[in-house]
Amino acid sequence: MVLYAYQTFGCDVKGYFDPSKYKKEEIDGTYRLLSPLTFSPFTSLIVFNPVKYNKVRNSSTQLLEQNEKEYVERKKELEELKPINLPIWKKQQEEALTLLENEYQLNKALLLGYADPQSLPKSKFYTTCKEYVDAMTTKDKEKMYSVWKGLFEPKKGEEVYSGTKDAFTAKWNDPRKDEYAIIDLMNAFNNCANHSFRPKADEDNTLFTTFEKVFVTIKRDCDEP
């Protein structure tokens, strides 16, 4: 038996596998597919104030180049993984590549959108998140303000954009009101687009259960709850 050490759910795990059945490279590739994009590989684009907004706008060309580089590198890594030859892992690899592509396209749309909101209707997420894009690209400021204000009003049965009446009032009375409107609408667009392609969580741990069937014996050393 050969040792394979890994971590999961707050535990250091030692799994012992039969090298006549599996290669370490296969187990490595499979393990990396368990949560390939838990954290986005791309630079965070969470903007909450005009200072960060202007910084992103002024650096958009550089950030777009960085976004492209990170995408190419991560895509190559995912494509080169050689997981265990089972349909569940082939499907997981394909889904990881699709998720990466969507994250890349969204990040690109955000960067282009911060530099020029008029670019947003060309985004692949336009149809899904049309309300926010139309508000940011309209020539009618009252329409933009109306949708912006709506982000802070609770909607029955829907997920509410996090914010308070006081926070909105402060932004509304700020000289940089229009910048705050774009910032909040861009964040709403980001959330909307993200929800449109995020896979459901593996709540019943099917992937981990299937992965651990590789090992003949397993020893866990877990943190105390």
NORBEL-V159947 format. One record per pair of residues at least 6 apart in sequence whose C-alpha atoms are under 6 Angstrom apart, sorted by sequence separation. I is the first residue (numbers start at 0). J is the second residue. D is the distance in whole Angstrom. If there is no record, write none. Layout:
BEGIN
<<I/J/D> <I/J/D>>
END
This chain:
BEGIN
<<6/12/6> <46/52/6> <112/118/6> <153/159/6> <170/176/6> <5/12/5> <112/119/6> <4/12/6> <4/13/5> <134/143/4> <3/13/6> <150/160/6> <3/14/5> <151/162/6> <2/14/6> <2/15/5> <1/15/5> <108/122/6> <0/15/6> <1/16/5> <0/16/5> <0/17/5> <117/136/6> <147/180/6> <59/110/6> <28/80/5> <28/81/5> <29/82/4> <131/184/6> <28/82/4> <25/81/5> <25/82/4> <56/113/6> <131/188/6> <25/83/5> <56/114/5> <16/214/5> <15/214/5> <16/215/6> <14/214/6> <15/215/6> <15/216/5> <14/216/6> <14/217/4> <13/217/6> <13/218/5> <12/218/6> <12/219/5> <11/219/6> <11/220/5> <10/220/5> <10/221/4> <9/221/6> <9/222/6>>
END
